[in-house]
Amino acid sequence: MQLCRNTAINGNITARLTPEDVKLIRSLSGMANNLNQLAKNANTFGYASVSESVSELADEIDKIIKLIKA
């Protein structure tokens, strides 16, 4: 009983993710897979071969993270 009362008094209510947030998080998941493939290519062919792609992907990831935080 005290746990329920304590939670009711001191607990925080967190908003559920919006459908847009869920879409953005799924997009991040796909980008993680792309980044993994780029890392494999960098190990095989050298970083110079993927540096531009990595930079572009990092920029996209930063944009999505900023959208989620907003």
Helices and strands as residue ranges (DSSP letters): H 2-10, H 19-45, G 47-49, H 51-69
